[in-house]
């Protein structure tokens, strides 16, 4: 058996992040408390460097490169996913800096764990075998479990971390069990080889593979936070420090979408009818329960958590329409990317408004925000409009693309249901806007203007402006998603 030297240049963004994460881990040990900003700066420079390396790959990439004995692929989907998750992580760390400092959260540990999570997500994006998919997923999961528990003196955070760890371990077990069944039938661990083998299996073998696929889908749906594997979402979003919540709600969603593409679309094209039927049920339930339960919430983090469940249901519509529509998968990728953009901004505003002695986590706390900080209220308005799908924000075009793909796939009934649930969901987003603009501030907040650093305000402004500008000029991002998802 001959050994073929891997193409290490294909994995330069991941190798750079790995080397820098190891270096920063050593540097942080010797830094005094007053110099912790060095860790933050190095982490952000690492993300920028990895982004530039990935951007160069995106520009030069023509044909997919499969290397590391078939375990790693470099294609447009992988590179674009990395670009999106690096941008999301960069902004998440900007927003987290103020919160972690004021709430006395271990800042060095937060950034280093976040960087290792980014490395795991990059591996997930380029994973081309079930083994690398699982390894990347576990690297992300273990980092996030620790990040949720960083607020050591908070019983709520500790409880959330335990719930996340136990349910996450169960989901990982499901995924690994499904992989073992598929490997037992096919004898293949590579995505491409498994897809080729499954085209020739007998009906009895296909039934066994479908059984394994169901377990694998359980693990995927858990990472996306879709029904019926959604129970961790509201508890973890609410219990975790807000700086951690905004990270969990952003970049990992994009990476989970990428591995769903690898497993469902590339590895299991012969089982497209069964997995689309399963996803249809999960999507409808996620949209229904996510939107309905969000209406009943008074805690804004739990409201956005149930909203996240609903948005994952919309994302699944792209997979359902994909086999019968040219723009199904690209519409799903466009949707998840734009959702991550606005969700990170919404959680960032919550984090900025929170104080060490008063966590800003109730919708009532938003009363009269326009009087205290008109620009921040306007940014929140743009983000809420985008989540609700109000034109001309990007959320409108994201939902429109999914509905068009469903109609093209002759799933008009599903498009009608999605539209109905979108109308239901608009209520609780508009309620937030009503509190900000048409209610008086709480007595404790009267006459207390908000002071936010110019750098963070600039980042929030970019976030809000992107939600508007990508709605006015969506074609460039849509084309990138179409090329990558094809």
C-alpha positions, 0 to 999 in steps of 0.5 A: 500500500503506497502512501500519498503525501497530503496536499497540506496547502489545501488545509492552510486556514485550519493549520494556521488556526491550530498553530495560532491557538496553541501559541495563544494558549501558551502566551495567555498563561504568562499574561498578567490580568491587565494585559489580557487584551493581548489574547483578544488581539491575537485571536482576532488576528488569527481569524483575520489571517485564516479569513485571508487564506480562505479568501485566496482559496475561494478566488483560486479554486476551480476544481475540488481537491480531495486529499488526506486519504479522502478525508478532506475536501476543498471545494466552493461549499467548504471555502464559502462556509469557512468565510461565513463562519470566520466573519461570524466568529470575528463579530461574536468576539468583538461583542463578547469582549465588553460582556466578559470583562464586566461579568468577570468571565475568564476572558483568556479561556473564552477566546481560546475555547472559541478559537478551538471551536472555530477550528472544529467548524473549519474541519466540519466544512471540509470534512469528506468522510464520516470520521472527519465529520465526527471529529470536527463535530466533537471538537466544536461540542467539547469547546462549547460545553466548556464555554457555557460553564465559564461563569462558575458562580452562576448556578443557572450557567452550570445547569445549562452546561450540564443539560447541554453536555448530557443531551449533546453526548446523547446526540453524538452517540446517535450520530456515531451509531448511525455512522457505524451502521452505514459503515457496516453495510458499505465498508466505506468511510468516505462520503464519495465512496459511500454514495457510490456503493449505496447506488448498488445495494439491495433493498434489504441493505438499503433498509439497514442503511436507512435505519443508520441514516435516521440516527445520523439525522438525529445528531444533525438535527440536534446540532441545528436545534430543530424539533424533535431534538430542540429541548436543549436550545431554550435552556442553554440560550437562557442559562449560558452567559449572553456572550456565549449564547451569541457565539452558539447561535451564530457560526456553529449553525453554518457548520452544521448546515455544511455537514448536513449537505455532505451527509444527506446530499452527497453521501445519501442521494439514493435515499433522498425520498426517505430523508426528505419525508423525515425533514418535512415533518421536522420542518413543519413541527419546528416552524409551528412550535418554534413560532407559537412557543416564542409568542408566550415568552417574556424572557427575550433570550428564550424568545430568540431561542424558540425563534431559532428553532423556527428558523432552523425549520425554514432552513430545512425547507431548502433541503426538502426543495433541493432535489426538485429545484435548482435553487433549493440548496442555495436558498437554504444556505442563503437563509442560514447565513443571513439568519446567523447575521441578524441573530448575532446582532440581536444577542449582541445588543442584549449583551451590551445592555446587560450589567453585572448586577442586572442581566438584560434578559426580559422583553420588558427591559427594552421599554423605551430603548429609543429614548435611551439610545435611538441608534441602538434601537434602530439597529434592533429594529432592522434586525427584528424586521429581518427575522420577521421577513419584512422588506426590504431587509435581507430576511425577506429575500431569504424567505422569498427564495425558500418559498420560490424553491418550494413552488418550483419543486411543486410543494405549494402546500408547504410554501403556504404553511411556511408563509402562514407560520412567518405571519404568526412569527411576525407578531413577537418580533413586532412586539419587541419593536413596540416596546422599544418605540411606544412604551416608556422606559422602566423607572430604573432606566429613566434619565440613564443614557446608554454609553457604549464604546465606539468600536462596539457601536461600529460593529453593531452598525455594520451588523444592522446595515448589512441586514438592510444592504443585503436586502437591497442588493442580495444578488452577490451573496445569492450568486455565491451561495448558488455556486457553492451549493451546486 
